[in-house]
Amino acid sequence: SYHLKILPFPHVVLRENKMIFGAHADRLQDGMRNSFGKAIGLAARVKPGQSLIIADVNEDGLEAAATALKRGSAKLPTPCRVVIEKLGD
C-alpha cells in the first residue's frame, strides 16, 4: 500500500493575449488595450530543493515506488531527483 501526496498548490494563473495575424486582423482585435488576456491554466511556483511529491510506502513496495517517481519526474519541466528516507516508527 502507499500514500501519495502532491505538495505545491497551483495558485498562479497563466494568461494569454491572443494576437490575430492576416488580412483585416486590425478590425478584430484591440492590440495592447486590455492585454491581460484570458486564463488558460494554473501553475505552481517551485523553488530549488523544494519537495514536490511525498510517497509513503511499505518496504516491499519501495523499489516500485522509486522507479515510478523516477519515470514521473521526466514529465515535469524541472530537474528532479528521488530521495529515499526511512521514517521512524
PDB file of N, CA, C and O in Angstrom:
ATOM      1  N   SER A   1       0.837  -1.180   0.000  1.00  0.00           N
ATOM      2  CA  SER A   1       0.000   0.000   0.000  1.00  0.00           C
ATOM      3  C   SER A   1       0.886   1.249   0.000  1.00  0.00           C
ATOM      4  O   SER A   1       2.065   1.192   0.352  1.00  0.00           O
ATOM      5  N   TYR A   2       0.301   2.363  -0.397  1.00  0.00           N
ATOM      6  CA  TYR A   2       1.070   3.598  -0.479  1.00  0.00           C
ATOM      7  C   TYR A   2       0.168   4.791  -0.193  1.00  0.00           C
ATOM      8  O   TYR A   2      -1.057   4.684  -0.252  1.00  0.00           O
ATOM      9  N   HIS A   3       0.776   5.915   0.113  1.00  0.00           N
ATOM     10  CA  HIS A   3       0.079   7.181   0.290  1.00  0.00           C
ATOM     11  C   HIS A   3       0.877   8.225  -0.477  1.00  0.00           C
ATOM     12  O   HIS A   3       2.032   8.492  -0.148  1.00  0.00           O
ATOM     13  N   LEU A   4       0.260   8.819  -1.504  1.00  0.00           N
ATOM     14  CA  LEU A   4       0.930   9.786  -2.374  1.00  0.00           C
ATOM     15  C   LEU A   4       0.386  11.174  -2.077  1.00  0.00           C
ATOM     16  O   LEU A   4      -0.828  11.376  -2.062  1.00  0.00           O
ATOM     17  N   LYS A   5       1.276  12.128  -1.840  1.00  0.00           N
ATOM     18  CA  LYS A   5       0.864  13.488  -1.524  1.00  0.00           C
ATOM     19  C   LYS A   5       1.611  14.460  -2.432  1.00  0.00           C
ATOM     20  O   LYS A   5       2.841  14.456  -2.469  1.00  0.00           O
ATOM     21  N   ILE A   6       0.872  15.291  -3.165  1.00  0.00           N
ATOM     22  CA  ILE A   6       1.459  16.318  -4.032  1.00  0.00           C
ATOM     23  C   ILE A   6       1.424  17.630  -3.254  1.00  0.00           C
ATOM     24  O   ILE A   6       0.353  18.086  -2.851  1.00  0.00           O
ATOM     25  N   LEU A   7       2.584  18.236  -3.042  1.00  0.00           N
ATOM     26  CA  LEU A   7       2.702  19.340  -2.094  1.00  0.00           C
ATOM     27  C   LEU A   7       2.377  20.729  -2.653  1.00  0.00           C
ATOM     28  O   LEU A   7       1.526  21.398  -2.066  1.00  0.00           O
ATOM     29  N   PRO A   8       2.983  21.212  -3.733  1.00  0.00           N
ATOM     30  CA  PRO A   8       2.705  22.594  -4.138  1.00  0.00           C
ATOM     31  C   PRO A   8       1.314  22.725  -4.752  1.00  0.00           C
ATOM     32  O   PRO A   8       0.892  21.878  -5.540  1.00  0.00           O
ATOM     33  N   PHE A   9       0.611  23.786  -4.385  1.00  0.00           N
ATOM     34  CA  PHE A   9      -0.730  24.031  -4.931  1.00  0.00           C
ATOM     35  C   PHE A   9      -0.628  25.093  -6.018  1.00  0.00           C
ATOM     36  O   PHE A   9       0.039  26.106  -5.812  1.00  0.00           O
ATOM     37  N   PRO A  10      -1.268  24.895  -7.171  1.00  0.00           N
ATOM     38  CA  PRO A  10      -1.155  25.866  -8.272  1.00  0.00           C
ATOM     39  C   PRO A  10      -2.005  27.109  -8.023  1.00  0.00           C
ATOM     40  O   PRO A  10      -3.214  27.099  -8.251  1.00  0.00           O
ATOM     41  N   HIS A  11      -1.362  28.184  -7.552  1.00  0.00           N
ATOM     42  CA  HIS A  11      -2.056  29.443  -7.296  1.00  0.00           C
ATOM     43  C   HIS A  11      -1.906  30.439  -8.444  1.00  0.00           C
ATOM     44  O   HIS A  11      -2.732  31.341  -8.579  1.00  0.00           O
ATOM     45  N   VAL A  12      -0.875  30.297  -9.270  1.00  0.00           N
ATOM     46  CA  VAL A  12      -0.567  31.274 -10.306  1.00  0.00           C
ATOM     47  C   VAL A  12      -1.438  31.000 -11.533  1.00  0.00           C
ATOM     48  O   VAL A  12      -1.483  29.875 -12.029  1.00  0.00           O
ATOM     49  N   VAL A  13      -2.131  32.036 -12.017  1.00  0.00           N
ATOM     50  CA  VAL A  13      -2.991  31.905 -13.192  1.00  0.00           C
ATOM     51  C   VAL A  13      -2.178  32.270 -14.431  1.00  0.00           C
ATOM     52  O   VAL A  13      -1.617  33.364 -14.507  1.00  0.00           O
ATOM     53  N   LEU A  14      -2.114  31.362 -15.397  1.00  0.00           N
ATOM     54  CA  LEU A  14      -1.420  31.623 -16.652  1.00  0.00           C
ATOM     55  C   LEU A  14      -2.393  32.289 -17.617  1.00  0.00           C
ATOM     56  O   LEU A  14      -3.524  31.831 -17.779  1.00  0.00           O
ATOM     57  N   ARG A  15      -1.953  33.365 -18.254  1.00  0.00           N
ATOM     58  CA  ARG A  15      -2.827  34.116 -19.160  1.00  0.00           C
ATOM     59  C   ARG A  15      -2.181  34.242 -20.528  1.00  0.00           C
ATOM     60  O   ARG A  15      -0.958  34.198 -20.662  1.00  0.00           O
ATOM     61  N   GLU A  16      -3.033  34.401 -21.553  1.00  0.00           N
ATOM     62  CA  GLU A  16      -2.543  34.514 -22.919  1.00  0.00           C
ATOM     63  C   GLU A  16      -3.325  35.603 -23.635  1.00  0.00           C
ATOM     64  O   GLU A  16      -4.555  35.592 -23.636  1.00  0.00           O
ATOM     65  N   ASN A  17      -2.605  36.553 -24.249  1.00  0.00           N
ATOM     66  CA  ASN A  17      -3.220  37.580 -25.075  1.00  0.00           C
ATOM     67  C   ASN A  17      -3.081  37.133 -26.524  1.00  0.00           C
ATOM     68  O   ASN A  17      -2.026  37.292 -27.137  1.00  0.00           O
ATOM     69  N   LYS A  18      -4.155  36.575 -27.060  1.00  0.00           N
ATOM     70  CA  LYS A  18      -4.095  36.054 -28.423  1.00  0.00           C
ATOM     71  C   LYS A  18      -4.036  37.203 -29.419  1.00  0.00           C
ATOM     72  O   LYS A  18      -4.802  38.163 -29.334  1.00  0.00           O
ATOM     73  N   MET A  19      -3.117  37.082 -30.356  1.00  0.00           N
ATOM     74  CA  MET A  19      -2.968  38.082 -31.407  1.00  0.00           C
ATOM     75  C   MET A  19      -3.336  37.432 -32.736  1.00  0.00           C
ATOM     76  O   MET A  19      -2.913  36.315 -33.030  1.00  0.00           O
ATOM     77  N   ILE A  20      -4.123  38.138 -33.526  1.00  0.00           N
ATOM     78  CA  ILE A  20      -4.570  37.625 -34.820  1.00  0.00           C
ATOM     79  C   ILE A  20      -3.705  38.250 -35.907  1.00  0.00           C
ATOM     80  O   ILE A  20      -3.489  39.462 -35.915  1.00  0.00           O
ATOM     81  N   PHE A  21      -3.214  37.425 -36.821  1.00  0.00           N
ATOM     82  CA  PHE A  21      -2.417  37.913 -37.938  1.00  0.00           C
ATOM     83  C   PHE A  21      -3.151  37.607 -39.238  1.00  0.00           C
ATOM     84  O   PHE A  21      -3.889  36.627 -39.331  1.00  0.00           O
ATOM     85  N   GLY A  22      -2.946  38.428 -40.204  1.00  0.00           N
ATOM     86  CA  GLY A  22      -3.570  38.202 -41.503  1.00  0.00           C
ATOM     87  C   GLY A  22      -4.310  39.450 -41.962  1.00  0.00           C
ATOM     88  O   GLY A  22      -4.230  40.505 -41.332  1.00  0.00           O
ATOM     89  N   ALA A  23      -5.019  39.314 -43.053  1.00  0.00           N
ATOM     90  CA  ALA A  23      -5.740  40.442 -43.639  1.00  0.00           C
ATOM     91  C   ALA A  23      -6.906  40.864 -42.742  1.00  0.00           C
ATOM     92  O   ALA A  23      -7.660  40.021 -42.257  1.00  0.00           O
ATOM     93  N   HIS A  24      -7.043  42.154 -42.532  1.00  0.00           N
ATOM     94  CA  HIS A  24      -8.118  42.773 -41.756  1.00  0.00           C
ATOM     95  C   HIS A  24      -8.124  42.330 -40.295  1.00  0.00           C
ATOM     96  O   HIS A  24      -9.167  42.368 -39.642  1.00  0.00           O
ATOM     97  N   ALA A  25      -6.988  41.917 -39.786  1.00  0.00           N
ATOM     98  CA  ALA A  25      -6.922  41.486 -38.394  1.00  0.00           C
ATOM     99  C   ALA A  25      -7.028  42.676 -37.444  1.00  0.00           C
ATOM    100  O   ALA A  25      -7.430  42.517 -36.291  1.00  0.00           O
ATOM    101  N   ASP A  26      -6.665  43.877 -37.927  1.00  0.00           N
ATOM    102  CA  ASP A  26      -6.717  45.049 -37.070  1.00  0.00           C
ATOM    103  C   ASP A  26      -8.150  45.419 -36.696  1.00  0.00           C
ATOM    104  O   ASP A  26      -8.364  46.108 -35.699  1.00  0.00           O
ATOM    105  N   ARG A  27      -9.116  44.982 -37.465  1.00  0.00           N
ATOM    106  CA  ARG A  27     -10.514  45.287 -37.149  1.00  0.00           C
ATOM    107  C   ARG A  27     -11.066  44.361 -36.069  1.00  0.00           C
ATOM    108  O   ARG A  27     -12.073  44.684 -35.439  1.00  0.00           O
ATOM    109  N   LEU A  28     -10.429  43.227 -35.848  1.00  0.00           N
ATOM    110  CA  LEU A  28     -10.963  42.223 -34.935  1.00  0.00           C
ATOM    111  C   LEU A  28     -10.338  42.252 -33.548  1.00  0.00           C
ATOM    112  O   LEU A  28     -10.887  41.660 -32.619  1.00  0.00           O
ATOM    113  N   GLN A  29      -9.206  42.923 -33.386  1.00  0.00           N
ATOM    114  CA  GLN A  29      -8.529  42.884 -32.089  1.00  0.00           C
ATOM    115  C   GLN A  29      -8.225  44.290 -31.605  1.00  0.00           C
ATOM    116  O   GLN A  29      -8.316  45.260 -32.358  1.00  0.00           O
ATOM    117  N   ASP A  30      -7.864  44.381 -30.334  1.00  0.00           N
ATOM    118  CA  ASP A  30      -7.613  45.674 -29.703  1.00  0.00           C
ATOM    119  C   ASP A  30      -6.140  45.955 -29.488  1.00  0.00           C
ATOM    120  O   ASP A  30      -5.803  46.980 -28.896  1.00  0.00           O
ATOM    121  N   GLY A  31      -5.254  45.092 -29.940  1.00  0.00           N
ATOM    122  CA  GLY A  31      -3.827  45.310 -29.753  1.00  0.00           C
ATOM    123  C   GLY A  31      -3.439  45.154 -28.300  1.00  0.00           C
ATOM    124  O   GLY A  31      -3.706  44.114 -27.696  1.00  0.00           O
ATOM    125  N   MET A  32      -2.806  46.184 -27.718  1.00  0.00           N
ATOM    126  CA  MET A  32      -2.368  46.104 -26.325  1.00  0.00           C
ATOM    127  C   MET A  32      -3.400  46.694 -25.358  1.00  0.00           C
ATOM    128  O   MET A  32      -3.131  46.758 -24.159  1.00  0.00           O
ATOM    129  N   ARG A  33      -4.547  47.118 -25.830  1.00  0.00           N
ATOM    130  CA  ARG A  33      -5.605  47.584 -24.946  1.00  0.00           C
ATOM    131  C   ARG A  33      -6.253  46.364 -24.285  1.00  0.00           C
ATOM    132  O   ARG A  33      -6.617  45.410 -24.972  1.00  0.00           O
ATOM    133  N   ASN A  34      -6.396  46.388 -22.979  1.00  0.00           N
ATOM    134  CA  ASN A  34      -6.908  45.246 -22.205  1.00  0.00           C
ATOM    135  C   ASN A  34      -6.112  43.983 -22.532  1.00  0.00           C
ATOM    136  O   ASN A  34      -6.687  42.951 -22.879  1.00  0.00           O
ATOM    137  N   SER A  35      -4.802  44.073 -22.420  1.00  0.00           N
ATOM    138  CA  SER A  35      -3.931  42.986 -22.869  1.00  0.00           C
ATOM    139  C   SER A  35      -3.627  41.961 -21.782  1.00  0.00           C
ATOM    140  O   SER A  35      -2.636  41.240 -21.887  1.00  0.00           O
ATOM    141  N   PHE A  36      -4.445  41.880 -20.754  1.00  0.00           N
ATOM    142  CA  PHE A  36      -4.194  40.903 -19.697  1.00  0.00           C
ATOM    143  C   PHE A  36      -4.458  39.494 -20.189  1.00  0.00           C
ATOM    144  O   PHE A  36      -3.850  38.548 -19.689  1.00  0.00           O
ATOM    145  N   GLY A  37      -5.340  39.332 -21.145  1.00  0.00           N
ATOM    146  CA  GLY A  37      -5.577  38.033 -21.751  1.00  0.00           C
ATOM    147  C   GLY A  37      -6.557  37.175 -20.983  1.00  0.00           C
ATOM    148  O   GLY A  37      -7.070  37.556 -19.931  1.00  0.00           O
ATOM    149  N   LYS A  38      -6.800  36.010 -21.542  1.00  0.00           N
ATOM    150  CA  LYS A  38      -7.709  35.046 -20.932  1.00  0.00           C
ATOM    151  C   LYS A  38      -6.901  34.026 -20.140  1.00  0.00           C
ATOM    152  O   LYS A  38      -5.761  33.712 -20.482  1.00  0.00           O
ATOM    153  N   ALA A  39      -7.506  33.521 -19.087  1.00  0.00           N
ATOM    154  CA  ALA A  39      -6.855  32.494 -18.280  1.00  0.00           C
ATOM    155  C   ALA A  39      -6.829  31.185 -19.058  1.00  0.00           C
ATOM    156  O   ALA A  39      -7.866  30.717 -19.528  1.00  0.00           O
ATOM    157  N   ILE A  40      -5.636  30.590 -19.193  1.00  0.00           N
ATOM    158  CA  ILE A  40      -5.512  29.333 -19.938  1.00  0.00           C
ATOM    159  C   ILE A  40      -5.063  28.180 -19.055  1.00  0.00           C
ATOM    160  O   ILE A  40      -5.057  27.035 -19.508  1.00  0.00           O
ATOM    161  N   GLY A  41      -4.685  28.446 -17.803  1.00  0.00           N
ATOM    162  CA  GLY A  41      -4.247  27.355 -16.936  1.00  0.00           C
ATOM    163  C   GLY A  41      -3.740  27.868 -15.601  1.00  0.00           C
ATOM    164  O   GLY A  41      -3.733  29.071 -15.338  1.00  0.00           O
ATOM    165  N   LEU A  42      -3.317  26.935 -14.768  1.00  0.00           N
ATOM    166  CA  LEU A  42      -2.773  27.245 -13.455  1.00  0.00           C
ATOM    167  C   LEU A  42      -1.370  26.669 -13.332  1.00  0.00           C
ATOM    168  O   LEU A  42      -1.036  25.685 -13.992  1.00  0.00           O
ATOM    169  N   ALA A  43      -0.552  27.285 -12.487  1.00  0.00           N
ATOM    170  CA  ALA A  43       0.812  26.807 -12.270  1.00  0.00           C
ATOM    171  C   ALA A  43       1.188  27.022 -10.809  1.00  0.00           C
ATOM    172  O   ALA A  43       0.586  27.835 -10.109  1.00  0.00           O
ATOM    173  N   ALA A  44       2.187  26.282 -10.369  1.00  0.00           N
ATOM    174  CA  ALA A  44       2.715  26.429  -9.015  1.00  0.00           C
ATOM    175  C   ALA A  44       4.156  26.905  -9.108  1.00  0.00           C
ATOM    176  O   ALA A  44       4.937  26.382  -9.904  1.00  0.00           O
ATOM    177  N   ARG A  45       4.508  27.892  -8.298  1.00  0.00           N
ATOM    178  CA  ARG A  45       5.892  28.355  -8.250  1.00  0.00           C
ATOM    179  C   ARG A  45       6.664  27.455  -7.297  1.00  0.00           C
ATOM    180  O   ARG A  45       6.272  27.267  -6.146  1.00  0.00           O
ATOM    181  N   VAL A  46       7.764  26.903  -7.792  1.00  0.00           N
ATOM    182  CA  VAL A  46       8.552  25.954  -7.016  1.00  0.00           C
ATOM    183  C   VAL A  46       9.982  26.460  -6.933  1.00  0.00           C
ATOM    184  O   VAL A  46      10.572  26.856  -7.939  1.00  0.00           O
ATOM    185  N   LYS A  47      10.533  26.445  -5.727  1.00  0.00           N
ATOM    186  CA  LYS A  47      11.914  26.873  -5.513  1.00  0.00           C
ATOM    187  C   LYS A  47      12.849  25.678  -5.633  1.00  0.00           C
ATOM    188  O   LYS A  47      12.414  24.540  -5.455  1.00  0.00           O
ATOM    189  N   PRO A  48      14.126  25.911  -5.930  1.00  0.00           N
ATOM    190  CA  PRO A  48      15.080  24.794  -5.992  1.00  0.00           C
ATOM    191  C   PRO A  48      15.202  24.095  -4.642  1.00  0.00           C
ATOM    192  O   PRO A  48      15.321  24.742  -3.602  1.00  0.00           O
ATOM    193  N   GLY A  49      15.171  22.778  -4.674  1.00  0.00           N
ATOM    194  CA  GLY A  49      15.271  21.985  -3.462  1.00  0.00           C
ATOM    195  C   GLY A  49      13.957  21.744  -2.749  1.00  0.00           C
ATOM    196  O   GLY A  49      13.928  21.039  -1.740  1.00  0.00           O
ATOM    197  N   GLN A  50      12.861  22.313  -3.248  1.00  0.00           N
ATOM    198  CA  GLN A  50      11.555  22.131  -2.615  1.00  0.00           C
ATOM    199  C   GLN A  50      10.980  20.761  -2.966  1.00  0.00           C
ATOM    200  O   GLN A  50      11.109  20.307  -4.103  1.00  0.00           O
ATOM    201  N   SER A  51      10.353  20.107  -2.005  1.00  0.00           N
ATOM    202  CA  SER A  51       9.743  18.799  -2.249  1.00  0.00           C
ATOM    203  C   SER A  51       8.466  18.968  -3.060  1.00  0.00           C
ATOM    204  O   SER A  51       7.651  19.847  -2.777  1.00  0.00           O
ATOM    205  N   LEU A  52       8.298  18.121  -4.067  1.00  0.00           N
ATOM    206  CA  LEU A  52       7.110  18.180  -4.910  1.00  0.00           C
ATOM    207  C   LEU A  52       6.115  17.085  -4.562  1.00  0.00           C
ATOM    208  O   LEU A  52       4.918  17.346  -4.440  1.00  0.00           O
ATOM    209  N   ILE A  53       6.603  15.863  -4.402  1.00  0.00           N
ATOM    210  CA  ILE A  53       5.743  14.711  -4.150  1.00  0.00           C
ATOM    211  C   ILE A  53       6.337  13.904  -2.997  1.00  0.00           C
ATOM    212  O   ILE A  53       7.544  13.669  -2.946  1.00  0.00           O
ATOM    213  N   ILE A  54       5.480  13.487  -2.082  1.00  0.00           N
ATOM    214  CA  ILE A  54       5.887  12.601  -0.992  1.00  0.00           C
ATOM    215  C   ILE A  54       5.096  11.312  -1.131  1.00  0.00           C
ATOM    216  O   ILE A  54       3.871  11.339  -1.243  1.00  0.00           O
ATOM    217  N   ALA A  55       5.796  10.184  -1.123  1.00  0.00           N
ATOM    218  CA  ALA A  55       5.147   8.879  -1.214  1.00  0.00           C
ATOM    219  C   ALA A  55       5.539   8.055   0.006  1.00  0.00           C
ATOM    220  O   ALA A  55       6.718   7.774   0.222  1.00  0.00           O
ATOM    221  N   ASP A  56       4.548   7.671   0.796  1.00  0.00           N
ATOM    222  CA  ASP A  56       4.772   6.780   1.937  1.00  0.00           C
ATOM    223  C   ASP A  56       4.431   5.367   1.490  1.00  0.00           C
ATOM    224  O   ASP A  56       3.283   5.080   1.151  1.00  0.00           O
ATOM    225  N   VAL A  57       5.434   4.477   1.489  1.00  0.00           N
ATOM    226  CA  VAL A  57       5.223   3.102   1.028  1.00  0.00           C
ATOM    227  C   VAL A  57       5.813   2.125   2.040  1.00  0.00           C
ATOM    228  O   VAL A  57       6.638   2.494   2.877  1.00  0.00           O
ATOM    229  N   ASN A  58       5.373   0.872   1.945  1.00  0.00           N
ATOM    230  CA  ASN A  58       5.961  -0.200   2.746  1.00  0.00           C
ATOM    231  C   ASN A  58       7.306  -0.585   2.147  1.00  0.00           C
ATOM    232  O   ASN A  58       7.630  -0.186   1.028  1.00  0.00           O
ATOM    233  N   GLU A  59       8.083  -1.355   2.886  1.00  0.00           N
ATOM    234  CA  GLU A  59       9.410  -1.741   2.392  1.00  0.00           C
ATOM    235  C   GLU A  59       9.339  -2.634   1.166  1.00  0.00           C
ATOM    236  O   GLU A  59      10.241  -2.599   0.329  1.00  0.00           O
ATOM    237  N   ASP A  60       8.278  -3.440   1.041  1.00  0.00           N
ATOM    238  CA  ASP A  60       8.189  -4.318  -0.128  1.00  0.00           C
ATOM    239  C   ASP A  60       7.843  -3.542  -1.397  1.00  0.00           C
ATOM    240  O   ASP A  60       8.121  -4.033  -2.491  1.00  0.00           O
ATOM    241  N   GLY A  61       7.251  -2.361  -1.299  1.00  0.00           N
ATOM    242  CA  GLY A  61       6.917  -1.563  -2.475  1.00  0.00           C
ATOM    243  C   GLY A  61       7.858  -0.408  -2.707  1.00  0.00           C
ATOM    244  O   GLY A  61       7.566   0.482  -3.505  1.00  0.00           O
ATOM    245  N   LEU A  62       8.991  -0.411  -2.016  1.00  0.00           N
ATOM    246  CA  LEU A  62       9.931   0.707  -2.108  1.00  0.00           C
ATOM    247  C   LEU A  62      10.558   0.820  -3.491  1.00  0.00           C
ATOM    248  O   LEU A  62      10.663   1.918  -4.036  1.00  0.00           O
ATOM    249  N   GLU A  63      10.970  -0.297  -4.056  1.00  0.00           N
ATOM    250  CA  GLU A  63      11.620  -0.280  -5.376  1.00  0.00           C
ATOM    251  C   GLU A  63      10.647   0.170  -6.467  1.00  0.00           C
ATOM    252  O   GLU A  63      11.019   0.944  -7.349  1.00  0.00           O
ATOM    253  N   ALA A  64       9.412  -0.308  -6.410  1.00  0.00           N
ATOM    254  CA  ALA A  64       8.406   0.076  -7.408  1.00  0.00           C
ATOM    255  C   ALA A  64       8.061   1.557  -7.299  1.00  0.00           C
ATOM    256  O   ALA A  64       7.869   2.224  -8.315  1.00  0.00           O
ATOM    257  N   ALA A  65       7.982   2.074  -6.080  1.00  0.00           N
ATOM    258  CA  ALA A  65       7.674   3.492  -5.893  1.00  0.00           C
ATOM    259  C   ALA A  65       8.815   4.374  -6.387  1.00  0.00           C
ATOM    260  O   ALA A  65       8.571   5.431  -6.968  1.00  0.00           O
ATOM    261  N   ALA A  66      10.053   3.953  -6.162  1.00  0.00           N
ATOM    262  CA  ALA A  66      11.204   4.739  -6.614  1.00  0.00           C
ATOM    263  C   ALA A  66      11.259   4.807  -8.134  1.00  0.00           C
ATOM    264  O   ALA A  66      11.532   5.869  -8.694  1.00  0.00           O
ATOM    265  N   THR A  67      11.003   3.685  -8.811  1.00  0.00           N
ATOM    266  CA  THR A  67      11.008   3.712 -10.278  1.00  0.00           C
ATOM    267  C   THR A  67       9.826   4.507 -10.820  1.00  0.00           C
ATOM    268  O   THR A  67       9.956   5.178 -11.843  1.00  0.00           O
ATOM    269  N   ALA A  68       8.676   4.444 -10.152  1.00  0.00           N
ATOM    270  CA  ALA A  68       7.511   5.211 -10.602  1.00  0.00           C
ATOM    271  C   ALA A  68       7.755   6.709 -10.466  1.00  0.00           C
ATOM    272  O   ALA A  68       7.389   7.480 -11.354  1.00  0.00           O
ATOM    273  N   LEU A  69       8.369   7.126  -9.362  1.00  0.00           N
ATOM    274  CA  LEU A  69       8.676   8.543  -9.188  1.00  0.00           C
ATOM    275  C   LEU A  69       9.749   9.006 -10.165  1.00  0.00           C
ATOM    276  O   LEU A  69       9.705  10.142 -10.638  1.00  0.00           O
ATOM    277  N   LYS A  70      10.708   8.142 -10.470  1.00  0.00           N
ATOM    278  CA  LYS A  70      11.751   8.496 -11.436  1.00  0.00           C
ATOM    279  C   LYS A  70      11.159   8.664 -12.831  1.00  0.00           C
ATOM    280  O   LYS A  70      11.527   9.589 -13.554  1.00  0.00           O
ATOM    281  N   ARG A  71      10.241   7.773 -13.213  1.00  0.00           N
ATOM    282  CA  ARG A  71       9.588   7.900 -14.522  1.00  0.00           C
ATOM    283  C   ARG A  71       8.680   9.122 -14.570  1.00  0.00           C
ATOM    284  O   ARG A  71       8.601   9.800 -15.594  1.00  0.00           O
ATOM    285  N   GLY A  72       8.005   9.399 -13.483  1.00  0.00           N
ATOM    286  CA  GLY A  72       7.126  10.563 -13.434  1.00  0.00           C
ATOM    287  C   GLY A  72       7.877  11.876 -13.437  1.00  0.00           C
ATOM    288  O   GLY A  72       7.339  12.894 -13.874  1.00  0.00           O
ATOM    289  N   SER A  73       9.116  11.876 -12.955  1.00  0.00           N
ATOM    290  CA  SER A  73       9.896  13.114 -12.934  1.00  0.00           C
ATOM    291  C   SER A  73      10.276  13.574 -14.336  1.00  0.00           C
ATOM    292  O   SER A  73      10.580  14.749 -14.540  1.00  0.00           O
ATOM    293  N   ALA A  74      10.263  12.661 -15.304  1.00  0.00           N
ATOM    294  CA  ALA A  74      10.566  13.047 -16.681  1.00  0.00           C
ATOM    295  C   ALA A  74       9.460  13.908 -17.277  1.00  0.00           C
ATOM    296  O   ALA A  74       9.698  14.633 -18.242  1.00  0.00           O
ATOM    297  N   LYS A  75       8.263  13.840 -16.721  1.00  0.00           N
ATOM    298  CA  LYS A  75       7.133  14.625 -17.219  1.00  0.00           C
ATOM    299  C   LYS A  75       7.098  16.034 -16.642  1.00  0.00           C
ATOM    300  O   LYS A  75       6.330  16.869 -17.119  1.00  0.00           O
ATOM    301  N   LEU A  76       7.900  16.313 -15.641  1.00  0.00           N
ATOM    302  CA  LEU A  76       7.917  17.629 -15.019  1.00  0.00           C
ATOM    303  C   LEU A  76       8.939  18.527 -15.711  1.00  0.00           C
ATOM    304  O   LEU A  76       9.982  18.041 -16.148  1.00  0.00           O
ATOM    305  N   PRO A  77       8.662  19.835 -15.820  1.00  0.00           N
ATOM    306  CA  PRO A  77       9.553  20.736 -16.554  1.00  0.00           C
ATOM    307  C   PRO A  77      10.728  21.262 -15.736  1.00  0.00           C
ATOM    308  O   PRO A  77      11.235  22.346 -16.023  1.00  0.00           O
ATOM    309  N   THR A  78      11.161  20.536 -14.749  1.00  0.00           N
ATOM    310  CA  THR A  78      12.282  20.959 -13.922  1.00  0.00           C
ATOM    311  C   THR A  78      13.130  19.736 -13.581  1.00  0.00           C
ATOM    312  O   THR A  78      12.597  18.628 -13.525  1.00  0.00           O
ATOM    313  N   PRO A  79      14.420  19.900 -13.352  1.00  0.00           N
ATOM    314  CA  PRO A  79      15.225  18.745 -12.950  1.00  0.00           C
ATOM    315  C   PRO A  79      14.771  18.222 -11.587  1.00  0.00           C
ATOM    316  O   PRO A  79      14.598  18.995 -10.645  1.00  0.00           O
ATOM    317  N   CYS A  80      14.581  16.919 -11.490  1.00  0.00           N
ATOM    318  CA  CYS A  80      14.091  16.294 -10.254  1.00  0.00           C
ATOM    319  C   CYS A  80      15.019  15.168  -9.833  1.00  0.00           C
ATOM    320  O   CYS A  80      15.744  14.602 -10.651  1.00  0.00           O
ATOM    321  N   ARG A  81      14.985  14.851  -8.550  1.00  0.00           N
ATOM    322  CA  ARG A  81      15.717  13.707  -8.031  1.00  0.00           C
ATOM    323  C   ARG A  81      14.840  13.020  -7.000  1.00  0.00           C
ATOM    324  O   ARG A  81      14.001  13.650  -6.357  1.00  0.00           O
ATOM    325  N   VAL A  82      15.044  11.725  -6.854  1.00  0.00           N
ATOM    326  CA  VAL A  82      14.277  10.918  -5.910  1.00  0.00           C
ATOM    327  C   VAL A  82      15.135  10.694  -4.672  1.00  0.00           C
ATOM    328  O   VAL A  82      16.240  10.162  -4.767  1.00  0.00           O
ATOM    329  N   VAL A  83      14.630  11.097  -3.520  1.00  0.00           N
ATOM    330  CA  VAL A  83      15.329  10.940  -2.252  1.00  0.00           C
ATOM    331  C   VAL A  83      14.542   9.940  -1.414  1.00  0.00           C
ATOM    332  O   VAL A  83      13.341  10.109  -1.206  1.00  0.00           O
ATOM    333  N   ILE A  84      15.218   8.895  -0.931  1.00  0.00           N
ATOM    334  CA  ILE A  84      14.575   7.860  -0.127  1.00  0.00           C
ATOM    335  C   ILE A  84      15.008   8.037   1.322  1.00  0.00           C
ATOM    336  O   ILE A  84      16.200   8.020   1.630  1.00  0.00           O
ATOM    337  N   GLU A  85      14.029   8.208   2.211  1.00  0.00           N
ATOM    338  CA  GLU A  85      14.299   8.368   3.632  1.00  0.00           C
ATOM    339  C   GLU A  85      13.483   7.347   4.407  1.00  0.00           C
ATOM    340  O   GLU A  85      12.329   7.079   4.073  1.00  0.00           O
ATOM    341  N   LYS A  86      14.082   6.783   5.435  1.00  0.00           N
ATOM    342  CA  LYS A  86      13.363   5.852   6.297  1.00  0.00           C
ATOM    343  C   LYS A  86      12.781   6.638   7.461  1.00  0.00           C
ATOM    344  O   LYS A  86      13.496   7.358   8.158  1.00  0.00           O
ATOM    345  N   LEU A  87      11.481   6.491   7.663  1.00  0.00           N
ATOM    346  CA  LEU A  87      10.805   7.206   8.734  1.00  0.00           C
ATOM    347  C   LEU A  87      10.848   6.391  10.012  1.00  0.00           C
ATOM    348  O   LEU A  87      10.844   5.161   9.971  1.00  0.00           O
ATOM    349  N   GLY A  88      10.888   7.072  11.145  1.00  0.00           N
ATOM    350  CA  GLY A  88      10.882   6.393  12.432  1.00  0.00           C
ATOM    351  C   GLY A  88       9.504   5.852  12.763  1.00  0.00           C
ATOM    352  O   GLY A  88       8.500   6.329  12.235  1.00  0.00           O
ATOM    353  N   ASP A  89       9.456   4.864  13.632  1.00  0.00           N
ATOM    354  CA  ASP A  89       8.167   4.259  13.993  1.00  0.00           C
ATOM    355  C   ASP A  89       7.397   5.087  14.970  1.00  0.00           C
ATOM    356  O   ASP A  89       6.296   4.708  15.367  1.00  0.00           O
TER     357      ASP A  89
END
